[in-house]
Amino acid sequence: MTSSNTGPATTDVDVVVSGAGVAGLSAAHALGGLGLRVLVLDKQREVRPIPKGELLQPGATGVLRDWDVAPGLGSRGALRLSGLVARDSAGEALMTMDYTTLGTDRPWLLVHDYHVILDALARTLPPSVELRRGAVVRNLLDGPVAGVRVDDGDVSARLVVAADGVSSRLRRDAGIGFDRVDYPHRLAAFELVDQPLTDDVSTYATSRGLAMRYSLPGGRARLYVQIGPDELRGVSDAGGWVDGVIRDVPAFAPLRDAIVHAWPTRQVLPVGRALAKTLTSGRLVLIGESAHAVHPAAGQGMNSSIIDAASLAAHLSDGDLSDGALLPRLRVWSGERRQALEHVGTTSHNATRMITDRSPLGRALGRRALRKTGGNRRLSFTIMHNMAGLGRHPLTPLDRLHQLGILPDPRGGRIPSWARS
């Protein structure tokens, strides 16, 4: 059941989840689907629209289909985009990842607003799940009993899931290390209206770094522009700033009036990367942004959170939360999942660095790597498969040399052998 009122605290449940973002609601779906009694607590009384978490990769949409969430997104106008294209500042394609070639039954990116995705998750929660908004989780309970302290009382549980974001109180309370490295730039996010539908997510490699555009439902589009940490501070002439962006990204000239119109509602997002030292401590597990963070340009953050939850439930599939069964399984899950997240983080960072590095050498190497990778069917398919969340096939040091064109790739004209088997 769901509830929007604080009410008296539940004193005894199987699982308590701190945070009702995509990670927390995904945990509730996955664990509630095992028949466990799950209580989700979130400090926000209402969901606020934010420009993040709008792109769902095929691996994540497969999970959402299993949870019966995907149909609700489709009925509310979610868009299916065919792939990812890296472009130069004039709009010429440098590298194209065509998802229709993936050989999956979901060969697309599914796109909708973050708050709509949250609502679709909340509306389809299993009956054994309670969602309680306006409840502030203060800390973990002391002693051998697992649970959390809330403003109106204690909640005891056999498993505690921290899905409370990058500043996670529960992670800090458990003493789990989380070293975040901030990128030396920010992203300015704009929501453009009255825009034509485009079929892909376009990322532009420009003299100012990264710019990114994709369609949203309702004739809208999301635009991200890389900026310096203080670039927009004190800017009063929106038109002048937008004209400067267009000089850097001529492909955006048709968007000028739309960007100026969106100026009052712009948001500036800090970007960083991090991975917790461990994903579990006793009966506590970390998922979502409490456990990891990546640059949003590669479209991996929300998708990794969904897979976190699904993989955790797979390790607890019999619903046995006794000490002898639970703790060893959590340790195994933490090791396996953290290894996968290391790969996601490396892939995201390498892809981001090719476009965001503004140094002359970094720009030259990045553009060369994009063009060479785009012309190599084996490498571009491997990277696309990894980003889609359909498997894990790390690039080798030799592949890196092929990416830069230092060595020819005799296999570059065909898809990888593992994809043909």
Buried (B, 14 or more C-beta within 10 A) or exposed (E): EBEEEBEEBBEBBBBBBBBBBBBBBBBBBBBBBBEBBBBBBBBEEEBEEBBBBBBBBBBBBBBBBEBBBBEBBBEBEBBBBBBBBBBBBEBEBBBBBBBEBBEBEBBBBBBBBBBBBBBBBBEBBBEBBBBBBBBBBEEBBEEEEBBBBBEEEBBBBBBBBBBBBBEBBBBBBBEBEBEEEEBEBBBBBBBBEEBEEBBBBBBBBBEBBBBBBBBBBEEBBBBBBBBEEEBBEEEEEBEEBBBEBBBBBEBBEEBBEBBBBBBEEBEBBEBEBBBBEBBBBBBBBBBBBBBBBBBBBBBBBBBBBBBBBBBBBEBBEEEEBEEEEBBEBBBEBBEEBBEBBEEBBBBBBBBBBBBBBBEEEBBEBBBBBBBBBBBBBBBBBBBBBBBBBBEEBEBEEEBBBBBEBEEEBEEBEEBBEEBEE
